[in-house]
Amino acid sequence: MFSDRTNWKLTRNRLTEALEQVRSTGARVLDLTISNPTRAGLHYDDARILQALASPKAMDYDPQPKGLLSAREAAAAYYREQHGVRSFDPEQLVLTTSTSEGYSFVFRLLCNPGDELLVPKPSYPLFEFLADLQDVTLVPYPLIYDHGWQMDFPSLRKAVTARTRGVVVVHPNNPTGSFVHAHERQLLNHFCREHRLAVIADEVFLDYGLDQTAPSSFASNEDALTFTLSGVSKISALPQMKVAWIATSGPPVEVEPALARLEVIADTYLSMNAPIQFATPALLDQRKSIQQQLLDRVLGNLAELDRQLALQKTCGRLHVEGGWYAVVRVPVTQTDEELAVDLLRRDSVLVHPGHFYDFPSDGYLILSLITTADDFSEGVKRLLGTVGS
Ligand SMILES: Cc1ncc(COP(=O)(O)O)c(C=O)c1O
């Protein structure tokens, strides 16, 4: 009765089962996987956010496939003001309810069934479901760790076939926290032009760079057809508001038809609602207070992790340039999943095993750096107590 594309293995993994069991005993679990910022003890301007959702203008229905101009203007201003993309024009934007929806529009635009997209590995696990739903085949290209993460261009070249339509980059990547560096961007543009491929750049964590130098946005990328995805889910830490976008840039002969086709895809769904579009300028404005809180949290937790790592010799962490996660290297005495289950049962600490993100081998745990400071510190102490012993 059902399509092959939805024939997923729907059984719960061992970690989820163990979590339910431990919670059913009443134990308080220290959750070091938290990615939901609305449950991370941040201070939001509730009144301003809720007030913005009640604009009387939302009583008029004005179906605009790319989204209301006032909302697109606000997103364009974000690129101009925060990322110095001076010439950024709201006409380059198509609003969507989430980055995930943005991905699906772009996959639909570029790919016939069975066409291929090159995706980084390790990276964000949602890609597989998005690709299944759009009948797209994902072909991984490795990121290699050698004093920091790097894109492996020889592997990228080997992975390209006549069916390849684009290269996905996550800038910075989740969970490795690595940006696409300027020289890599140059090589990527050259590669994409040579093979007539699009760049799909996921920049949801772009504003969370941990160094002083702000990495540049792909929204300014003109050398290859580029779809830059982002939204308020991370920019303003408001995932429940469902405002995201696709920013299209590149050679005008490719951008124009791409935008015209994207507009038809968006027109088919018209998924943005009016109150949220009128609220978008205020929601984007929230980033000015929320990003500082998150950066303070991330940097504080990273410093605490380093402090505790320095007290032992068994574990270390990989270099991180941005985003909300840290990768801890642990000795391989069992699989990462077994270790994560043990930590949960023994210490009531929840962490993600590296294999959730397609790490090529065991020996990696992923910690969320937006966990509250007390839970993070206690969780790391218990983790190192167990793994180090
Ligand atoms: C790299 C990356 N892209 C996209 C998303 C999803 O963003 P959205 O909530 O806008 O769909 C996430 C969510 O954590 C993510 O980690």
The ligand as an SDF file (V2000), in Angstrom:
LIG
                    3D

 16 16  0  0  0  0  0  0  0  0999 V2000
   22.6890   22.0670    9.9490 C   0  0  0  0  0  0  0  0  0  0  0  0
   21.2140   22.2310   10.1430 C   0  0  0  0  0  0  0  0  0  0  0  0
   20.4400   22.6490    9.1160 N   0  0  0  0  0  0  0  0  0  0  0  0
   19.1190   22.8070    9.2510 C   0  0  0  0  0  0  0  0  0  0  0  0
   18.4800   22.5550   10.4530 C   0  0  0  0  0  0  0  0  0  0  0  0
   16.9910   22.7110   10.5450 C   0  0  0  0  0  0  0  0  0  0  0  0
   16.6430   24.0390   10.5300 O   0  0  0  0  0  0  0  0  0  0  0  0
   15.0970   24.4370   10.4520 P   0  0  0  0  0  0  0  0  0  0  0  0
   14.5920   24.4050   11.8620 O   0  0  0  0  0  0  0  0  0  0  0  0
   15.1010   25.8010    9.8760 O   0  0  0  0  0  0  0  0  0  0  0  0
   14.4370   23.4410    9.5620 O   0  0  0  0  0  0  0  0  0  0  0  0
   19.2330   22.1100   11.5500 C   0  0  0  0  0  0  0  0  0  0  0  0
   18.5880   21.8090   12.8280 C   0  0  0  0  0  0  0  0  0  0  0  0
   19.1910   21.5650   13.8330 O   0  0  0  0  0  0  0  0  0  0  0  0
   20.6320   21.9440   11.3830 C   0  0  0  0  0  0  0  0  0  0  0  0
   21.3950   21.4990   12.3910 O   0  0  0  0  0  0  0  0  0  0  0  0
  1  2  1  0
  2  3  1  0
  2 15  2  0
  3  4  2  0
  4  5  1  0
  5  6  1  0
  5 12  2  0
  6  7  1  0
  7  8  1  0
  8  9  2  0
  8 10  1  0
  8 11  1  0
 12 13  1  0
 12 15  1  0
 13 14  2  0
 15 16  1  0
M  END
$$$$
